[in-house]
Amino acid sequence: MRTKSFNKPQFYLKDPKSTKDTKLRVVWYTGFENKPISFHTTITVNPKHWLHKDQKVNKADSSQLDKNLKINNLINNMRNAWCDIEILYRENKSAITNEIIKKRFIALSNGETGVPKAKSFWEAYDDFALRAKKRMKQSTLKVLNTVRLHLVDYERETGDYLSFDRINVKFYDNFIAYLYNERKPKLAPNTVGRTLKTLRTFLRECFKYGICPIYDISFLKDTKVPSHKIALTQADLDKLWNLDVDEHPKYFKVRNLFLLQCYTGMRVSDLMRLSKENIKRITTKKGNKKTEQIYIEYIQEKTGDKVSVPAIKCVPDILAHYPDYNFPVISEQRYNQYIKEVCKLARVDDNDKISYYEGNQRKSKIIPKNELITSHTARRTFVTLCLERGMPAEVVMKFSGHRSLTEFFKYAKHNPEAVNREFIDKWNS
């Protein structure tokens, strides 16, 4: 349904004081922007023959009929361009701009008759994903693809086809109900929240590029609940290092990579890029005694920060297994699978009670610790053990690569025994 009416353009003389013919200039406020469409026409009029109030050429001009006909044709093309764009883009909830209307006017003036096509919701989303390839990480692009699949599944299963004008409160209620209850498997609250956050990002980019008009999307509220994450203790790491896996190449490889992470705080993406150039040896002299310290230096892929981490505990021994520093590479999926198996062999299997969600229903169960371990557990372990040893958070962040204390402390997963011991020591000191 239309919300605006057509505003007739106004014609002005380019040079009102001229004694010769001068071009007519158009100033047209379309009603969709606070500035007009303005351009000079090919119609020339002597100022003494121009009737500004009537917006036409008077009888004194020998070409009066021809010029007035051209003026009327221009107005008709503007009206048709305005109507075509207004109707089409209102139906698609797309943005209406002066540039779009002007392009349509030029097309009609050149004899084109086909109605332009506004971008559909799906075309806009695919363009959004294409632009994202130039600035986003591969992991983020996977999220965009996953969210698209959720939206496609919703549209197919519910028959509620998506367009910009259908992204409203009713859609929100139906969509999260589908993700929580009808989709198989059901999605957990944090996954639903990430889906809605991505959808909001997409819509804001559509607003930015004028693909659809700006409208209130505050109803697209995401959900976030604390997830159960663990960190290993020093005793757990000692079990892993003392585990005899020499005859199991895949376990030997994964165990070593995992311990490297636990004692350096490296992300998997950085770990898999380690090479000889990242290993530095610095010799210091104290008295007559020389000491060599190994450092692992690298540029963090996520932040671009340079980090230099001293090799501690078993790290020098692990590095010695690879004299040419040709470190093993493994997919993250297999890495996460094998480290669970290694931890089970090392008896890192204390039972842990966890809360989890089936859809939006919270439940709990007892599960062995090794089943919760992933490559990211190593970073939480690094942060937790550093803090338990009294290192200032600002120092640990230099190694972990966190930019804010809020995000950093999400990684601190102190085990109850360590917390209780610290509490008793402080009160008894």
N, C-alpha and C positions, 0 to 999 in steps of 0.2 A: 504494500500500500504506500502510495507516494506521500512524502512528508513536506515536499517543497514544490513550488510552482516555477514555471519558466520566467526568467527575467529578460526582457527584451534588451538587446545591446544598444548602446548609444554611439552615434557617429559624430565625429568632430573633424573640423578642417585642420590639416597639418599646419598650415600657415594662414590664419584668418585675415591677416592684413595684406595678403598678396593681391596684386592686381591681375595675376594670371591664374590659370588652373592650378590647383593644389590637391594633393591626395586626401582621401577620406581615411580617418583613423577610427578603429573600432575599440571601444572600451566596454567589456562585458563582465558584469558581476554574476557569476553562475549560481551563487548561493551556497557553494560547498567550501569555499576558502575565503579568507578575508582580503584577498587581492584579486584583481580582475584579470581576465584574458585580454591582452592588448596587442594589436597589430595594425599595420597599414594595409589598406586594400589597393587594388589596381585602378579603382574608380577615381577620376580626377574631376574636380568641380571648381568653377570660378566662385570665389566667396560671395560675389553679388548675386549669384544664382542659387545660393544654398539657403533653404528654410530650416533653420536649426530646430525650431519648435515642432514643426511637422515632420522633421527627419526625412526630407526629400528635396529633390531638385525642382526649381520653379519652371514655369513655361518659357521664360526668356532663354533658357538653354535649348539649343537646337536638338540636342541628344537627350532631352528630358526623359522620354519614355524608356529609352534603352538603359539609362543610368538608374532610374528608379526601379526598373525590373531587376537589374543586377543587385541593387540594395535589398529588394524583397527576397531574391534568391539566397543571398547571404544569410538573411534572418531565418528563412525556412531551413537552410542547412544547419544553422546553429540550433534551432528548435529541435530538429530531427536528431542531431547528435546528442543533445541534452537528454531527450526522451529515451533514445537507445541505451545510453550509458546508465541513466537513472533507473530504468526498469530492470535491465540486466544485472547491474551491480547490487541493487537492492535485494533482488532474489537470491543472490549468492553471498550477501552480507560482506561484499568486498568494498574497498575504499573507492570513493569517487573524488577525483582530483581534477584541477584545471587542465593538467597535462593530458589526462585520459580523454577528457571531453574535446580538447583541441585536436588531438590526433584523430578522433572520430569525425570531427568537423572537416578536417583536411581530406580525410578519406572520402567523405560524401561529396566534397567539392571536386574531387578527382574522378567522380563517377562510380566509386565503389558502392556496392549494395549489401555485401555480407555483414552480418552483425558480429562485432568482436566478441570473443569468448573470455569471460572472467575465469581466473584460476579457481579450480575446485579445491576443496579441503585436502584431498589426496595429492593433487599436483603441487600445492603449496608445501605440503609436508615433505614430499620427495625433493623439492628444490631446497628446502631447509636442510635436509640431510646432506645434500650435495654441497652446499656452502659450508656445512660443518666439517666436511672432510679436509678443508683447507686450514682449519684452526683448532680442531679438537683431536684428542688422543684416540687411539684405536679402541680403548676400553669404553670411552664415552660414546663412540659411534655404535658400539654393540648395544648400548642402552637405548639409543635412538631406534635401532632396528627392532629391538625387543618390544619397545613401547608401540611401535607401528603394528607389530603382530598382535599385541593385546587389543588395539583398536580395531584391527581387521576382524579378529575373532568375535569381538563384541558386536560389530555390525552384522556379521554373518549369522551369529547365534540368536540375536534379538530382532533382526530385521529393522533396526533403528539406524538408517543410513546417516552418515555424518556430513554436515556442512557447517559453515561458520555460524549460521543463525540457529543451529540446533545445539551449540555448546552453551547450555544454560543449566540452571539448578536442577531441572528434571533429568537432564543427561547425567549430571554429576551423581545424583542419587542412584540412577539405574546402572551407571558404569561401575561405581564402587560395589554395589550389590552383586553385580555379575562377577567382578574380580574376587570378591570374598567368598561367595556362596555357589555360584553356578559354574565358574571356570574350573577345568580339571587340568592340572591340580590347582587347588585354591591358592591364592597369593597371600603372603603374610603382610601385615600392616606397613612395614618399612618398604616392601616392594611396591605396594599400592601407592605409598607416598612418593616414591621415586618416579613412578609412572605419571602421577599428577604434576609433579614438579617439572618434568620434561615437557608435558603438554602445555604448562604455563609458559615455559621458555619459548616454545614454538609459536604460541599465540602472540607473545610480546614481539617476536621478530616479524610476524605478519603485520602488526601495528606499525612497526618501525619502517617497513618497506611499503606501506600503503596497500597491502594485499587485501586487508579487511579493515573496517572501521574500528576505532578504539572503543571498547565497551568493557564493562566491569567484569573482571574474572576473579574477584576476591573469593567467590564461592568455591573455587577449585583449591580447597584447603587440603594439604597433604597430612599424612599421619606419620608419627614416628614414635616407636617404643624402644626402650633399652633392649639391646640384643645381648645374648649370653656369649661373652668372649672370655678366653682364658689366657693366662701366661704360665709358663713353666717355672719351676723352682730351680735353684742351683743343683739340688739333689737330682732332679730330673735330667738336667744337662749332663751331670756326671754319669748317670746311668747310660745315657746315649753314647757318650764318648768311650765308656768301658765295654760297650756291647761289641762282641766279636762278629763282625759282618764281612770279614776278609774274603770269605768264599761266596759271598752274595754281591756281585758287582753293582746291581741296581740299588741295593740297600746301602752299600758302602758309599756310593756316589751321593745319594740323597741325604744320608746322615751327615756327611761332611758339608754339603751345601747348607743344610738346615743350621748346623752349629756355626758356620760362618755368619749366617744371618743373625743368630742369637747373640753373638759377641761383637757384631759391628752395626746392627740396626739397619742393614741394607734392605731395600725393596727387591723383590724378585726381578723386576725389570733391570735394575742396576747389577744385580748378582750375575745375570746371564750375559752381561757385557764385559765381565772382568777379563783382563788380558795381562800380559807381561808388563805393559806400560803402567799399569795401576799399582804395581808393587814397588815400594821405595824402601831402601835400607839406609839408615842413618847411624853412624858410629859416633859415640860420645866418649870422652876420656875423663875419668875421675881419678886423680892421682896417677898411679901406674896401671890402672885397670881400664881396659877398653870395653865398652858395652855397645852391642849392635841392637837397634830397635827397628822392627819392621813396621811399615805403615801401608795401609791400603788407601790410595788416593784416587778419587773418581769424581766426575761431574754427575750430580743427581739428575736423572732424566726428567723427573716431574717438576723440579724447582729450578734447575739450572745452577744450583749452588755447588761450589767445590767443597769436598769433604775429605779430611785426612784422619783415618781412624787407626790408632795403634793396634797392632796384633797382640791380643792377650790370650791367657789360658791356653786352649788347645789350638788356636788359630795358626801359630807358626808350624806346628806339627802337621796340620792339614795342608798348609801351603807346601810343605816339604814333600808331600805325596805327588805334587805336580811340579817337578823341577823346571819344566819349560813354561809353567803357568798356563798350560792348555786346560782350562777348567771345563768340566763337563757341562753340557747344555741339555735341558730337559723341558718338556712342555709343562706348564703350570698344572694342568689336569693330572698328569702322571705324578708330578711332584707331590701334590696333595694326597694322592692315593697311596703312594709308597711311604710317605712320612708317617701316616697313620699306622701302617703295617710295622714300620721300624719301631715306633714308640710302643706298640703292643709287644713286640719281641723284647724290648728293654724294660718291660713291666712298668711303663708309665701309664698305668691303667686304673688309678684311683677312681672310684665312682663319684659322679658329680650330678647333682640335681639341677636340671635346667627347665626354664620356662620357654615355651614355644607357642606358635600360633597355627591353627588350621583355619584359614580365612581370618575372620576377626575374633575367633574363639581362643582364649588363652588356656593352655594346658601345661602340664609339667610331667617330667619323667626322669628316671635315673639312667645315666649313660656313662660308660667308661670314658675317662679323660682323653684317651688316645683318639677316640672317634671325633673329637671336637678340634683336633689339631690340624692346622693348615699352614701354608707358607707364611701367612700374615701373623700367625702366633709368634713367630720368631721376633718380629719387631716389637710386639707387646712385651715379650719376655725381656728383650734388651732394655726397653724403657723402664720396666718394673724393677729389674735387678739393679740398674744404675741408681734409681731413686732409693731403693732399699739400702744401698751402700752409702747414702748420704750425699750423692752428687747433686748440685743445684740443677733445677729444671732447665735454666737458661743454658747450662753447659751441655746437658743431654740433648737439648733441641738442636744444637750445632751439628750433632752426629745424625740425629733422626730425621732432620730436614723439616720439622714442623715449624709453621710460621706463627701460630697462635697458641697460647697456653690452654685455651678451651679445647682445641683439637688434641693437643699433646696429652692432657690428663685423661682423655678417653682411653689412652693406651696403657695407663697405669692400672694393673690388675693385681694388687697386692694379695697374697694368699693369707688366710686368716691367722695362721701360725706366726707369720712375720709381723703382722699388725699387732697381735696380742703380745708378742715378745717385746716389740718397740714400746708398747703401752706400759708394760711391767717395768722395763728398764728405766723409762723416763720417771715413773712414779717412785721407784726405789733408789734413784740416784741422789 
